[in-house]
Amino acid sequence: MKAKVIFAVLVLVLLGVGTVWALNAEGRKGTYYEPLEIDMLEQAQNSTSQKACDFLFYNGKIYTCSSLTMICSTNSLKEFNQVFHKMQLEEISDVYTYDAAYWSTDKTLLYEPKEEHGRYAKDEGKLYKTKDYPQNRLCICNKSEYPLISDKNDQIVYTIEIFTCLNGITLNQGKELFQDILRLEEIENITAWKWENFATDGRGPKVLVKPDEELFSSFLSALNEGKLLSAENASEIIEKIEEEEGYIIWEFSNCFVFEDSYGVKEIVHILPNGYGVFFSPEGTPFMVQFDAKLYEQLVKKYF
């Protein structure tokens, strides 16, 4: 009897271990994108700092604001209110900043500014969610007062910015990014941009893209169905293509620009041999591979 009990216990233990292993294996599916460092919120801005985007720390996650998001109104409360009401926002919390580069719902996470620095945002903002974006995309609306060196009066700037969390997450297929988060299939204002002159930084004519065109629909399907590569593999592919083609992909590659009804732009670059890549605001490449022949057809039609 004792032997049977021991055997039964061993079976249960093995089943439990097997179940945990299976769950862990399931959790490991897809590509994990490393989180950003929280301690950056304690670093004051200085003349040598280089920031590609603004950062928001909320609910244990870091969100980044795309530099392409230009929903901004300077000294125009009327314009600000028009966009604000159009977005149908739901308030979440107050958020705080000292220079509009780092935001948090917790003031204690931010660095302490010194008065002699002279120029930093002095007002708090409001954090919102909107029905048109999924939960990992948030919105900050604020009125910032910037002291002007040449004027006794402060400059008041009203801004609306969209923040997205694309770090510290695991994604598998392209649709989890392009469809579930960016919702590219719902955007009707799409243009194809081609660099015509790398030396002068000039863009060629922008080609208007009809979302329901068969070729473009095939491209969107390929993006959604493709497996997302790791950031390391994507970076290696980008580096190789840049060496072979002689240009910086982030700035000079052929790309499709998706602009939603609020003016928020998302860019998907298409690369030789059939790669589609979206760069998150902090520069992480989200890449899928699709058919090389499809790439050639896209270039012939749109670029």
C-alpha positions as CSV (number, residue, x, y, z in Angstrom):
1,M,0.0,0.0,0.0
2,K,2.8,2.4,0.9
3,A,4.5,1.7,-2.4
4,K,1.3,2.5,-4.3
5,V,0.9,5.8,-2.4
6,I,4.5,6.8,-3.2
7,F,4.0,5.9,-6.8
8,A,0.8,7.9,-7.0
9,V,2.6,10.9,-5.4
10,L,5.4,10.6,-8.0
11,V,2.9,10.5,-10.8
12,L,1.2,13.7,-9.5
13,V,4.5,15.5,-9.1
14,L,5.6,14.5,-12.6
15,L,2.2,15.6,-14.0
16,G,2.5,18.9,-12.2
17,V,6.0,19.5,-13.5
18,G,4.9,18.6,-17.0
19,T,2.0,21.0,-16.8
20,V,4.2,23.8,-15.5
21,W,6.8,23.1,-18.3
22,A,4.0,23.1,-20.9
23,L,2.6,26.4,-19.7
24,N,6.1,27.9,-19.6
25,A,6.7,26.6,-23.1
26,E,3.5,28.2,-24.2
27,G,4.5,31.4,-22.6
28,R,7.8,31.4,-24.4
29,K,6.2,31.3,-27.9
30,G,7.0,34.3,-30.0
31,T,9.6,37.0,-29.7
32,Y,10.2,38.9,-26.4
33,Y,11.2,42.5,-26.7
34,E,13.2,43.7,-23.8
35,P,11.8,46.4,-21.5
36,L,13.4,49.9,-21.3
37,E,15.3,51.0,-18.2
38,I,13.1,52.8,-15.6
39,D,16.0,54.7,-14.1
40,M,16.1,56.9,-17.2
41,L,13.3,58.9,-15.6
42,E,15.8,60.1,-13.0
43,Q,18.2,61.5,-15.5
44,A,17.8,65.2,-16.1
45,Q,17.9,66.6,-19.6
46,N,21.2,68.3,-20.6
47,S,22.8,69.7,-23.7
48,T,24.4,66.4,-24.6
49,S,21.4,64.1,-24.1
50,Q,19.8,62.6,-27.3
51,K,16.2,61.5,-27.1
52,A,14.3,60.2,-30.0
53,C,11.0,60.3,-28.2
54,D,9.2,61.1,-25.0
55,F,8.7,58.5,-22.3
56,L,5.7,57.7,-20.0
57,F,6.0,55.4,-17.0
58,Y,2.5,54.0,-16.1
59,N,1.2,50.9,-14.4
60,G,4.7,49.3,-14.4
61,K,5.3,49.8,-18.1
62,I,7.2,52.4,-20.2
63,Y,5.4,53.9,-23.1
64,T,7.0,55.9,-25.8
65,C,5.7,58.8,-27.9
66,S,6.4,58.6,-31.6
67,S,8.2,61.7,-33.0
68,L,5.9,61.2,-36.0
69,T,2.9,62.0,-33.9
70,M,2.4,65.7,-34.6
71,I,-1.0,66.3,-32.9
72,C,0.1,69.6,-31.5
73,S,-1.3,73.0,-31.1
74,T,0.8,76.0,-30.1
75,N,-1.1,78.9,-28.5
76,S,-4.4,77.7,-29.9
77,L,-6.9,76.5,-27.3
78,K,-9.6,76.3,-30.0
79,E,-7.7,73.8,-32.1
80,F,-6.7,71.8,-29.0
81,N,-10.4,71.5,-28.0
82,Q,-11.5,70.4,-31.4
83,V,-9.1,67.5,-31.5
84,F,-9.7,66.7,-27.8
85,H,-13.5,66.3,-28.3
86,K,-13.0,64.4,-31.5
87,M,-11.0,61.7,-29.8
88,Q,-13.6,60.9,-27.2
89,L,-11.1,60.4,-24.4
90,E,-11.6,58.8,-21.0
91,E,-9.5,60.2,-18.2
92,I,-7.2,57.8,-16.2
93,S,-5.0,59.9,-14.0
94,D,-2.9,63.0,-13.6
95,V,0.6,62.8,-15.0
96,Y,3.7,64.9,-14.2
97,T,6.7,66.1,-16.0
98,Y,9.5,68.6,-15.7
99,D,10.7,68.9,-19.3
100,A,8.0,67.1,-21.3
101,A,10.5,64.3,-22.1
102,Y,9.7,62.1,-19.1
103,W,6.2,61.6,-17.8
104,S,4.9,59.6,-14.8
105,T,1.8,59.3,-12.6
106,D,4.3,59.3,-9.7
107,K,6.3,62.5,-9.2
108,T,8.9,60.7,-7.0
109,L,10.1,58.7,-10.1
110,L,11.2,61.9,-11.9
111,Y,14.4,63.8,-11.4
112,E,14.3,67.1,-9.5
113,P,14.9,70.1,-11.8
114,K,17.1,73.0,-10.7
115,E,15.8,76.6,-11.2
116,E,19.1,77.7,-12.9
117,H,18.4,75.3,-15.8
118,G,15.8,77.9,-16.7
119,R,13.6,76.1,-19.2
120,Y,11.3,73.2,-18.3
121,A,7.6,72.5,-18.4
122,K,5.9,73.6,-15.3
123,D,2.4,72.1,-15.6
124,E,1.1,68.6,-15.1
125,G,-1.0,66.9,-17.7
126,K,-3.8,64.4,-17.9
127,L,-3.5,60.7,-19.0
128,Y,-6.4,59.3,-21.1
129,K,-7.4,56.2,-23.0
130,T,-9.6,56.4,-26.1
131,K,-12.0,53.9,-27.6
132,D,-10.2,54.2,-31.0
133,Y,-6.9,52.7,-29.7
134,P,-6.2,49.5,-27.8
135,Q,-5.2,49.6,-24.1
136,N,-1.5,49.6,-24.8
137,R,-1.9,53.0,-26.5
138,L,-2.5,55.9,-24.2
139,C,-2.9,59.7,-24.7
140,I,-1.5,62.6,-22.8
141,C,-3.1,66.0,-23.1
142,N,-1.5,68.9,-21.3
143,K,-1.0,72.7,-21.1
144,S,2.7,73.4,-20.7
145,E,4.2,76.7,-19.7
146,Y,7.8,77.3,-20.9
147,P,9.6,80.4,-19.6
148,L,11.1,82.4,-22.5
149,I,14.5,83.9,-22.2
150,S,13.6,87.0,-24.2
151,D,10.2,87.6,-22.8
152,K,8.8,88.0,-19.3
153,N,5.7,86.1,-20.2
154,D,5.5,82.3,-20.4
155,Q,4.8,80.6,-23.7
156,I,1.7,78.3,-23.3
157,V,1.7,75.2,-25.5
158,Y,-1.3,72.8,-25.7
159,T,-0.4,69.3,-26.8
160,I,-1.9,66.0,-27.5
161,E,0.4,63.0,-27.8
162,I,-0.1,59.3,-28.3
163,F,2.0,56.9,-26.3
164,T,2.5,53.2,-27.1
165,C,4.1,50.3,-25.1
166,L,6.1,48.1,-27.4
167,N,8.7,46.9,-25.0
168,G,8.7,44.3,-22.3
169,I,6.2,42.3,-24.4
170,T,6.1,39.1,-26.3
171,L,4.7,39.0,-29.9
172,N,4.5,36.1,-32.3
173,Q,2.8,36.9,-35.6
174,G,2.9,40.3,-37.4
175,K,-0.9,40.7,-36.9
176,E,-0.3,41.1,-33.1
177,L,1.5,44.4,-34.0
178,F,0.2,45.6,-37.4
179,Q,-3.4,44.6,-36.8
180,D,-4.1,44.4,-33.0
181,I,-2.0,47.4,-31.9
182,L,-1.4,49.7,-34.9
183,R,-4.7,48.7,-36.6
184,L,-3.2,49.4,-40.1
185,E,-6.1,47.7,-41.8
186,E,-8.5,50.3,-40.5
187,I,-6.5,53.2,-41.9
188,E,-7.6,54.5,-45.3
189,N,-5.1,57.4,-45.8
190,I,-2.1,55.5,-47.1
191,T,0.8,56.8,-49.3
192,A,3.9,55.2,-50.7
193,W,7.0,57.3,-50.2
194,K,10.2,56.9,-52.2
195,W,13.6,58.6,-51.7
196,E,14.6,60.1,-55.0
197,N,17.9,61.8,-54.1
198,F,19.8,60.5,-51.1
199,A,22.4,63.2,-51.4
200,T,19.8,66.0,-51.0
201,D,17.5,64.1,-48.7
202,G,14.7,64.6,-51.2
203,R,11.5,62.5,-51.4
204,G,10.0,61.5,-54.7
205,P,6.4,62.0,-55.5
206,K,4.1,60.4,-53.0
207,V,1.8,57.8,-54.5
208,L,-1.7,57.5,-53.1
209,V,-2.5,53.9,-52.2
210,K,-6.0,52.4,-52.3
211,P,-6.3,50.0,-49.3
212,D,-8.6,47.6,-51.3
213,E,-6.2,47.1,-54.2
214,E,-5.4,43.4,-54.6
215,L,-1.6,43.9,-54.5
216,F,-1.6,46.0,-51.4
217,S,-4.1,43.7,-49.6
218,S,-1.7,40.9,-50.3
219,F,1.1,42.9,-48.7
220,L,-1.0,43.6,-45.6
221,S,-1.9,39.9,-45.3
222,A,1.8,39.0,-45.6
223,L,2.6,41.4,-42.8
224,N,-0.1,39.9,-40.5
225,E,0.7,36.3,-41.3
226,G,4.5,36.6,-41.0
227,K,6.5,35.7,-37.9
228,L,8.1,38.5,-36.1
229,L,11.9,38.2,-36.0
230,S,13.9,38.9,-32.9
231,A,15.3,42.4,-32.6
232,E,18.8,41.0,-32.9
233,N,18.1,39.1,-36.1
234,A,16.2,42.1,-37.5
235,S,19.2,44.4,-36.7
236,E,21.6,42.1,-38.4
237,I,19.5,42.0,-41.6
238,I,19.1,45.8,-41.6
239,E,22.9,46.3,-41.1
240,K,23.6,43.9,-44.0
241,I,21.1,45.6,-46.3
242,E,22.5,49.1,-45.4
243,E,26.0,48.0,-46.2
244,E,24.9,46.5,-49.6
245,E,22.5,49.4,-50.6
246,G,24.5,52.2,-49.1
247,Y,21.8,54.1,-47.3
248,I,20.2,54.2,-43.8
249,I,16.9,52.3,-43.8
250,W,15.3,54.3,-41.0
251,E,15.6,57.4,-43.2
252,F,15.9,56.4,-46.9
253,S,14.1,53.2,-47.7
254,N,10.9,52.8,-49.6
255,C,8.0,52.9,-47.2
256,F,4.2,53.0,-46.8
257,V,2.9,55.8,-44.5
258,F,-0.4,55.2,-42.7
259,E,-2.1,58.3,-41.3
260,D,-5.2,57.8,-39.2
261,S,-8.1,60.2,-38.8
262,Y,-6.3,62.1,-35.9
263,G,-3.1,62.7,-38.0
264,V,-1.0,60.0,-36.3
265,K,1.4,58.5,-38.8
266,E,2.9,55.0,-38.7
267,I,5.6,53.9,-41.2
268,V,6.3,50.4,-42.6
269,H,9.5,50.2,-44.5
270,I,9.9,47.5,-47.2
271,L,13.3,46.1,-47.8
272,P,15.0,44.1,-50.6
273,N,14.4,40.3,-50.7
274,G,11.0,40.8,-49.0
275,Y,11.2,42.3,-45.5
276,G,8.7,44.7,-43.8
277,V,9.9,46.6,-40.8
278,F,8.3,49.0,-38.3
279,F,10.5,50.9,-36.0
280,S,9.1,51.6,-32.5
281,P,9.7,55.2,-31.3
282,E,12.8,54.2,-29.3
283,G,14.2,52.4,-32.4
284,T,13.4,48.7,-31.9
285,P,12.8,47.0,-35.3
286,F,9.7,44.9,-35.6
287,M,10.3,42.8,-38.8
288,V,8.6,40.1,-40.8
289,Q,9.7,38.4,-44.0
290,F,7.4,38.0,-47.0
291,D,7.8,36.7,-50.5
292,A,10.6,38.4,-52.6
293,K,8.4,38.4,-55.7
294,L,5.8,40.4,-53.8
295,Y,8.5,42.9,-52.9
296,E,9.4,43.3,-56.5
297,Q,5.7,43.8,-57.5
298,L,5.3,46.4,-54.8
299,V,8.4,48.3,-56.0
300,K,7.2,48.2,-59.6
301,K,3.7,49.5,-58.8
302,Y,4.3,52.0,-56.0
303,F,7.9,53.1,-56.1
